[in-house]
């Protein structure tokens, strides 16, 4: 394996710059969850409506990752990634001014017609943003296996995967501060206070059973920062434009693009089939779509994403509505979930390479078991808020192991030549899970309460663990499979 100083410099530069850029992708994506309580308070948007919007957006994101996995195999990954971030910034700016667009279309500032138009505008911009978000991960899935050998891919890609948590952490912290420090003070406007009261009473299950003092505190917290949710989209959009510039200037696609040789361990033999009609398509089919280990990783990703996105998308709403936290405390609790996820991701990568010899699926099994245990304690055991937050944090530590390792394992099984396509497949099924989570959580929370939501999460986690158990005998990577396939392809052509 190449170990010269120049290669190490470019390897770590690629890892770090792509981490920062992808964290910014999350910064312009996870801002929505912090804005949701403010949108409910001001406009009465229900959990079910949010669930539909999130579900559609999740499916679009998964489809985008799948389609862009094919595209990025043939274009410059860094250019593709930078353009996607610029488009995400544009979508977030449109969302921030969604109220103005809705007023311009309807001619009214409130009422059912205005709210329905706002939900439509919100849905369109979220869908566009999610499609553009799908331009972020495929370039990284294509680029990083070019720079990292299979034997260290889990460790170094797990370091890279902390970008998810760093970006989401920054989103919930920054947007939590924006929600509690910006906006107009409308606490003296009786019509605004009355509207917020009506909206919260309609959207929060058990509102009438809350003490009057708690009701008043929640009402005035939203009235005092009316419209603050807009800044949760405007500020991240500005940051995203800076991230696009960093992407264009800081990344390089392959070692060969800076005069370095490819990593010897990642030789697939595929170059011998270049120029042969249909060879690339046959390679993708064999290494991705007809590779049972890649398919099982993709299936498992459904269950992982139900858990991960369920907590991340709905955490602030659950904590404000069920546990009685204010929005800033809820934001910090979810931020702690993301912070511990960083350490969980790093540990999962280290353990995969050092304990399980690169077999990511084995580490995923133990991580899923841990997530089920801690989510069960969090949801089903009555405990103080601090201890409850610790249980949620430990669940984050476990959940993010499989979230990171599925992409790593699929990339290793498909090899560097098909890693983006394999991650496209795992991505689209992962976001089927995210869509199911969005729809399911919204409907279950509205009709059965939050306890039922977490019982569902526990059942989903058990099924996910079973899928990983089925994969126990899988090999570390697919490079031997790749070489045998290309040899067979060449032999068939010679006959």
Buried (B, 14 or more C-beta within 10 A) or exposed (E): EBEEEEBEEBBEBBBBBBBBBBBBBBBBBBBBBBBBBBBBBBBBBBBBBBBBBBBBBBBBBBBBBBBBBEBBBEBBBBBBBBBBBBBBBBBBBBBBBBBEBBBEBBEEEBEEEBBEBBBBBBBBBBBBBBBBBBBBBBBBBBBBBBBBBBBBBBBBBBBBBBBBBBBBBBBBBBBBBBBBEBBEEBBEBEEBBEBBBEBBBEBBBEBEEBEEEEBEEBBBBBBBBBEBBBBBBBBBBEBBBEBBEBBBEBBBBBBEEBEBEBBEBBBBBBEEBEEEEEBBEBBBBBBBBEBEBBBBBBBBBBBBBBBBBBBBBBBBBBBBBBBBBBBBBBBBBBBBBBBBBBBBBBBBBBBBBEEBEBBBBBBBBBBBBBBBBBBBBBBEEEEEEEEBBBBBBBBBBBBBBBBBBBBBBBBBBBBBBBBBBBBBBBBBBBBBBBBBBBBBBBBBBBEEBBEBBBBBBBEBBEBBBEBBBBBEEBEBBBBEBBBEBBEEBBEEEEE
